[in-house]
């Protein structure tokens, strides 16, 4: 079930019934292989011009969702509809044609750039593959890209190790912009950076979105970052969406116990807010053997026998849906 955008816009991306399972070989001849249900039957819409964030603890499936949308990992089931095309049914040749419109900014600015290539090579390689501009216009386009991300022209002939972490992430953003994308998936794009640099990169992403009319799927575990940049927020737990709402609704009127616990963990200078911290008991269950019924019931302070037996449906209004029996 999807939730509408607070601003009535056209959905540029529709994810329906997405599943991403990974098979583990156990090495025993008569025992069947086990499956990790990294993403387990999720659906949502991404609307043109908005920033939709996905949050949750490590291992909840948020980064796997982003990779599945881009077909970096082939989904087990479900459809990813982009402008009327189901990406999961396209051949490699057909995908290459459309990859220019769907780009990603990776989490680690150290590992995501080829250490042996100069910035010039990193940026022009993408432009050549996607045939963005003729060869004689490459220099003009390179200068334009560096202007967008706030780097000097002298950066072009330097290697990635000569830059700071924040500058490397700016290069990663420039690489994503090089092919004129419509949708950018930001996979923990600021989590590896210092707090002061995080703010600069977030402000850069917001200004680029406005200037270039971009649409973001922003993946993060940090709710304070999500609050700064999002229009709507998806909360994931153990491969499922447990809550999806507008930013204002989620932060001021959270419905799911898991969302409430995440919000209470946001650092605060207010002693009263710190005293209201909701501490979840136990660890996240293994995705190899997820709990029956509601997957959160093993850690939920309000769980009942019904939660242990019956998986809750998504319920709620147009701008706020929650997967809980007791909303």
N, C-alpha and C positions, 0 to 999 in steps of 0.2 A: 504494500500500500504506500502510495506517495503522498507528499504534502505539498501544497501549492506555495509558490513564491509569494512573499509579502508584496512585491511589486509584480503586477500582472505582466509577465513576459513569456516569450516562447521558450519551451524546453529545448536546449541545444543538445542535451545528452539524457537518454533514458536508460537506466539500469533496471532490469527486471529479472527476478529470481536467480540472481548471480550466486553460483557456488564455486568454490575453489578448494578442492580436496587434493592432498598429497599422499601418495602411497609409500609406506615404509616396508622395506623387506626385512623380515625378522631372522632370516637365515635358517629357519627350521623347515624341513621338507614337507611336513604334513599340516603345518599351521598356516592358515590363510594370512596374507599381508594385511597390515593395519592401515587405516586411513586417518589422517589429521584433517579435520574439518576447519580449515583456516578461515574460510568465509562460507557461511551456511544460509543460503536462500535470502538474500537482501535485495531490496528494491528502493530506488529513489530517483528523483529528477534533478538535473542541474540546469538552471535557467540562465539564459543569455545575459551576460553582464554582471552576474552576481558572484559572490564568494561563498561557497558552501564548504564548511569545515567538517572534518571527521576527527573525533577525539576518542580517547580511550587508553587504557593501560597497555604496556608493551605486550604483544602477542594477541591482541584483540582482533587483528585482521585488517586494520586500516591501511597499512602500506600494501598488503597483498591485494586489497581492493583496487588501489591505484594501478598496480602492475597488471592486474587482470583487465582493467578498462583499456589500457594501452596495448594489450595482447603481448606483453613481455612474458607473461605466463599464460598459457592457453587455459581459459576457464573450463571447469568440469561441466557446468551447465549454466543456463540462463542466456539472456541477450543483452548486448550493449548497443543501443541504437543511437547513432550519431547522424543527425540531419537525414533521417530516413534510411540509413544504411546500418545493418547489423554487423558490427565489426568482427564478431566471433565467427561469421560465415565467410569472411573475405580471404582470398588467397594472399600469399606473401607479396606478390606483385601488386595486387589491389591495395593492400595495406600500405605499401611504400608510398603510393600516390597520395594517401590521406594523412600520413604521419606528420607532414608539415603543419597540419592544422591542430594536431594534438601533441603537445610537448610536455616534458617533465623537468623539474628542478630537483636534483637529488639532495639527500641529507648531508652527505660528507663532501665538502668542497675540496678535500685533499685527494680522495679516491676517485671522484667523478671526472677529473680532468687527466688527460694523457700527459704524464710528466715529461715525455720526450718531444712533445709538440709545442710550438709557440702559440701564443694567443691568436695570431694571424691564421695559422694552420687550423686551429680548433674551430674558429668561426667560419672560415671559407669552406672547409670540408662539408659542413652542413648545407651551405648555400649551393655548392656544386651538386651535391646529391639530389637536392630538391629543385635545382634549376630556378632559384629565386630571382636572380638578376643576371644579365650578361656579364661575361668576364671583365669587360672594360669598366663596369660599374662597381666592381668589388671594393675598390678603395673607398669610394664614396659611401657605400653601405657599411663598411667596417667603421668608418668615422662616426656614422650615424648611430651604430650600435653602442660604441663606447660612450658617446654623448648621452644616450639613454640611461646607461648604468653608472655614469659619473666617473669614468676612468680616462686618463690622458691618452693621447694618440701614441705616445712612446711605449705604451703597454704592449703594442702589437708584436714586437719582436723579442719579447721576454718569455721565459718559461714559467710554468705554474709555481715552482718552488720559490720564485723571487717575489711572490705576493703574500700578503697576510691572508688569514682565513676569510675575513669579510670581503677583501678584494677578489679572492678566488670565487666566492659565491656570486659576486657581481659578474664575473666572467661566465659562470654557469647560467646566470639569467640572460646574459647577452647571447649565449649559444642557443638558448631556447627561443629567443626573439628573432634570431637570424633567419628563420624560415617563415616568418609572418604567421604565427599560430593564432588560433581562435580560442582554444582552451589550453590552460597550463595546469598540470597537476604539481603542486608544491608538496613534496614528500619530506616532511620534517625539515623544511628549507632553512630554518633559523636555529634549530635545536643545538647545532654544534658550535654556535657563535657566542661570544660574550654578550651580556645583556645590553650594553650600550650599542654594540654593532647590530644586535637583533632589531632594535628600534629603527636604525637607519635602513636596514633591508626591508622591514615591514612598510615603512613610509615610501620606499622606492617602489615596492610592489603595488601599493595603492595608487601612486601617481601614474605608474605605467598602465594600470588597469583603466584609469580614467582617460588617459591620452590615447591609448591604442585600442580601447574598447575590448578588453580581454575578459575572459571568464575563468575563475579559479576554482579548483577543487583543492582545498588546503588541508593537509593531513598533519596533525600535531597531537602531542600528549599534554601540552601546556595550555590550560584554559585561559590564563591571563593574556596570552598571545592571541588565542582564538577570539576573545572578547574584543580585541583591538581591530581585527581585520574582517570579521565575518558578517554576512547577512543572515544566514541560517546555519544551524549546527546539527550534525548527526552524532549521537553517542553510541559507540559500539562496545559490546562485551562478549567475549568468547565467540567471535564470528557472526554475531547477530546485531541488528540495530535494535536498541532498547528505547531510544527516544530520538525524535526529530522535531525541531521547532525553530521559530525565528529566534534570533539572538536575544532580543528583549524578553521573549517568553521564557526561554531556557534559563537565563540568568536571574530573572525575577520571580519565576513561578515554576521551578523544576518539579516534575511529577514522579520520575522513577527514583527509587531509593539509591541506585548506583550513581545517577547524576547528582543527587544531593550530596553523596559522599565525595564525589570529585570536586564539586564546588566548595565544599567545606575545607578542602585541602589546599585551596589557593592561599599562598602566604599573605598575611595581613599584619599591620602594625597595631590593629585594634585587639586588645586583650580579650574583650568579650567575644569577638568572632573566633579567636583561637580556642576559647573555652568550648565553643559549640562544634568543634571538629568531630566529624562522624568517623570513627575508626572501624573499618571492616575487619571481621575476624577471618582467619584462615588465608590460604593462598588461592590463586586462580586455579580452578580445576584443569586437568590436562585435556587439551582438545582431542586426544586419542580416545578418552572416555568421558565425554561431557555428561553432566547430570541429566536425569530425566526431568520432564516438566519444565519449569522455568530454570534456565541455566544459572541464574543468579541466586537461587534459593539457598545454596550452601553457605552464602556469606551475608544474606539479607537479614537485617534485624527484625523485619516484619513478616517473615515467611510463615506460611501455614501449610497444613497437609495438602491443600489444593495445589499450592505452588510446587510441591514435590511430585505431583502426579500429572498435572495438566499444564501444557505449554500455553502461556497467555497469548491472546490476539493483540494486534495493534488497535488501540482505541483512542478516541479523542476528537478534537475539532479540526478545522481546515488548516490552521497554522501550527498545530501542536498534536503530535501523536506519541503514545507511550505504550510499550509492551509490558503491561502489568495488570494483574487481576484487580488490584485495589488502588486505582488512580483516584 
